[in-house]
Amino acid sequence: MAQGASYIVQYRRKREDRTNYKSRLEMLKSRKQRLVVRATNTRILIQMIEYSEEGDHVSATADSNELAQYGWKYSGNNVPAAYLTGFLCAKKSIASGNTEAVMDIGLQASIKGSKLYAALKGAIDAGLAMPAGEKIFPDQKRLSGVHIAEYASKLGKAEYEKKFSGYIKAGADPKNISRSFEEVKKKIEESFQKTSKK
């Protein structure tokens, strides 16, 4: 380890490659809340985070596991689930009075058409004002799960039951995922319309 009077020890999170402070500073300069998207092996987690000198404050959060309350029986870690989770989180944020945000993907790879940008598209479609170019989003077919339905249709019975055993166990038909996607999106929209009328 380097030593001497001029040596500066970096922040722990920078040493551990957990935070890019330069990128974080640029986001904080916008004075907008950050839409933080994180994907695990089984679900999508999204939070609206507001900067505070005492520590960041989470103003709204959504977990793809919550989609089950709206009738979603499919994976919580696919592109349609990412979109719906972003849509749900944005609706919660707007209901709490925040209508603007900037995207924060942390140190995750920025890949065009990924689940991260599906979540961003969902948040924008829900009404959250965010800077983004249309080219980074997955196409509408991927967002609604058409690619999953088409893949399921091509499989033989044995392979279909093997690949989609989790869906079958949950009582979900992957060939109907696009219809379910639209139904869940509509239910989320309606639930926040009812809340705003109260």
MOKA-V188636 format. One line per field, one symbol per residue. ss: DSSP state (@ for helix, = for strand, . for the rest). psi: psi as a letter, one per 40 degrees, with the letter a starting at -180 (. if undefined). burial: I if it has 9 or more other ideal C-beta (glycine too) atoms within 8 Angstrom, else O. Layout:
ss = ???
psi = ???
burial = ???
This chain:
ss = ...........@@@@.....@@@@@@@@@...=======...========......=======@@@@@@@.....=..@@@@@@@@@@@@@@@@@....=====..........@@@@@@@@@@@...=....@@@...@@@@@.@@@@@@@@@..@@@@@@@.@@@@@....@@@@@@@@@@@@@@@@@@@@@@@@.
psi = hiiidehhhiiddddefehgdddddddddefiihhhhhhaeeihhhihhhiideiihhdiiihedddddeeheaiefidddddddddddddddddeeheiiihhebeihhhheiddeddddddddeehhihihddeiiiddddeeddddddddeiidddddddfdddddefihdeeddddddddddddddddddddd.
burial = OOOOOOOOOOOOOIOOOOIOIOOIOOIOOOOOIIIIIIIOOOIIIIIIIIOOOOOOOIIIIIIIOIIOOIIIIIOIIIIIIIIIIIIIIIIIIIIOOIOOIIIIOOOIOOOOIIIIIIIIIIIIOIIIOIOIOOOIIIOOOIIIIIIIIOIIOOIOOOOIIOOIOOIIOOOIOIOIIIOIIIIIIOIIIOIIOOOOOO
